[in-house]
Amino acid sequence: LDIVWLGLLLAHLRTGKIRFLIAAAVYSGAALYYMTSTGICVLLTFYFYAAVLLSVPHLRKQYFSTKRLQMIAAACIPLAGLSAFILFWLTLGGPVWAKTFWHNMTEYLSFFAHGHAGGVLPIYESLKYRHFWASLMGFVLPLVYLATLLIAGAMVYLKKARTEYVLAAVIAVYGLANYQYYVVRSAVTSYYMNGLPFVLLV
């Protein structure tokens, strides 16, 4: 479903209409609600997108030409987290105010990162079992993400490319965020489980 979110960001880049940014903010919170692991990636990537448009002078002038639009755009940052909180509150009620709830929300992610939920497979695991193609792709994907982020970001910043290219940088950040799964658990199948950002960039 994150393709819908990317569509909202693209619509905002193409039209400049603030309603698409607001919808993307709400969706970012909803993503955290329905799938915590990838939802965190969506939320952080949305923050990256908003920060880029608000901090780069010519982008801020293009998309938020008035103080009112700048204030609405800035309000979208807390709106994303607030929409997640509201969805949790509507589902669960009072427990969302307890520290224990938020600890439990992040507990699985912590277990996974430390190898207690499926086991840690080091990044050389594919080489150990002579899965050379999987190992190569395991390194190609993050390099493509990083190169895209640097090149597309620089081109937009220097006004050498259309502002739509910001979406390529956003997809790259989203891909890098999701790639933590491969870093922690480098099984032969892991690299393409989160390969959709790579496919979109190619």
N, C-alpha and C positions, 0 to 999 in steps of 0.2 A: 504493500500500500504506500510505501514511501515515494513511489513514482508520482503519486498525486501531489505530494508535498513539493517535489522538484518542479512539477508543472505549475504550481502556484508561484514559486520563485521566478520561473521563466516568464510567466504572465506579468509579474511585477516589473521585471527588467524590461520587458517589451512595451508595456503600457504606462508604467509609472503610477498606476492607480493604487492608492494606499490600501484599499480593501483586500487586495491580494496579499499584501504584507501582513495584515491583521489575520487573515485566514491561515497563512503559513505559520504565524505565531501560535494560534490556537491549535493547529494540527501538531506542532512540535510538542505541546503539552500532552495532547491525546496520544501521541506516539510513545511518550514516556509511560503513560497509563497502561496501554495495551501490551507493550513489550519492553520491559525495563532496560534490557541490555542494548538493543539497537535504538531504543528511545533516547537513551543518554547521548548516543552519537548524533541523532537527529537534532536534539536540543542544542548541543554544543555547536553543531554546524550552523544552525540558525543564528546563534549568537555571533558566529564568525561573519555570516552574511550581513547581519544588521550592523556590526562594527565596521565592516569595510565600507558600506554605503554612507555611514555617518562620519567616518574619519577621513576618507579621501575627499579633498576639497571639491573637485569637479563632479564627482558622483553625488556628493551631498547637495550641491547646487542644482544638479539635474533632476534628482528624485525628490528632494525636500527643499523646495525653493522658498518656502515660507516658514516662519517660526512655528506656526501651528502644525505643519506637516512634520517638522523636526521633533516636536514634542510627542506627536502620535507615534512616530517611528521609535523614539526612545521608550515610550510606554509599552511597545510591543515586546521589549526585552523581559520585563517582569510578567507581562501577560502570558508568555509561554509557560513559565513555571506555575503561575497562578491557575491556568486552565487544567494542568495536571493535578494540582492540589484539589480543585473543585470536583474533578471527576472521581478522585479517591474518596473525597468526603461524601459525595452523593451515593457512592457504592457502600462505604463502610461506616460512615458516621463518626462518632466520637473518637475511636482509636487513632485517627489520623493526627490528632493533637499530641499523641504520646510519642516520646523518644524511641520507645521499643519498636513501634511500627516502622519507623524510618531505618532503624538498625536492621530489622528483619528484611526490609526491602532490598538492602544492599548486601546482605549476608551471602547470597548465592554468588554474586559477582566476586566477592572477596574469596570465597571458597574456590571458585573456578580459577582465579588468578594465581592461587597458591597450590593448585593441583589436586584439590580434594573433590572435584566434581568431574570425573572423567579422566583424570590423570594428566600430568604435564608431559608433553612430547616436545623435546627441544627442537630448535630450528634446523638442526642437522639430521633430524630423524629420517627424512626422505633419502638423504644421501647414504645413511647407514644401511638402508634396505635397497639401495641401487635404483631408486625411483628418480632418475635424473631429470626427466621432463617436469615432474611435479616440483622438484627442488628449484629448477630454473624459473618456473612460473611463480614460485613462492617468493623469488627475489625480483622478478620483472614487475609484478603488480605494484608493489610499493614505490619502486623507482619511477614508474609511469605516473603514479599519483603525485609524487614529489616534484617531478619535472613539470607536470601540468600546472601544479600550484604556482611554481616559480615563474614559468614562462607566461602563462595566461595572466597571472597577477601583475607581472611587470609590464606586459603589453597594455593592459587596461590602465594601469597607473600612469604610464607614459603616453597615453592617448594614441596608441598604435593599433588598437583593435576596438571593435564595437563593445559597448558595455555588456552585451549579452555574454561575452566571454567570461564574465564574473561567474556565470553558472558552471563553467568548466572548473574553475578554482574551487567552487563550492562542492562539486561532485568529488574532486580530488581530496578535499578535507574529510568529506563523509566516508570515502573509501579508506583513507588512512585511519580514521577513528574505528571503523569496523574491522580493520585488519588486526586488531589486538587478538582476535580469535585465533588467527594463524600463528601469531607470535607465541601464544601460550600453548597451543595444541597443534603442532605442525604435522598432522596426519596427511596421508597421501591425498585425501579428498578435501582437506580443509581450505586449500587456496581458492577453489572455485565456489565454495559455499557463500562467500561474500564478494564474488567477482562481478556483480552487476555494475558497480560504478566503473570498473575497467571496461566492460562492454560498452557502456554509454559513451565513455571518452573516446574509445577507438572508433 
